[in-house]
């Protein structure tokens, strides 16, 4: 009986050889990489549009509050409410 089991050594050498000699998966599958790139670009675009919409809404709300505060500060003291005419 051998002192060292040679099957384990052979198996580890085979695994090491497989790791060293493996090929570039991205070079073999360029279509998948293109799909990943397109999906990633679309996801980034949609995320950017979502953030832009939120920022614009926040800016609009801030502007409207500022304008309403200016309008309320400038109105005469005797007027309590303002009637908006209804067009038919």
SULNORCOR-V639939 format. One record per helix or strand of 2 or more residues. SS is the DSSP state (a for helix, b for strand). FROM is the first residue (numbers start at 1). LEN is the number of residues. If there is no record, write none. Layout:
BEGIN
ss:from:len
SS:FROM:LEN
SS:FROM:LEN
END
This chain:
BEGIN
ss:from:len
a:6:16
a:25:4
a:30:45
END
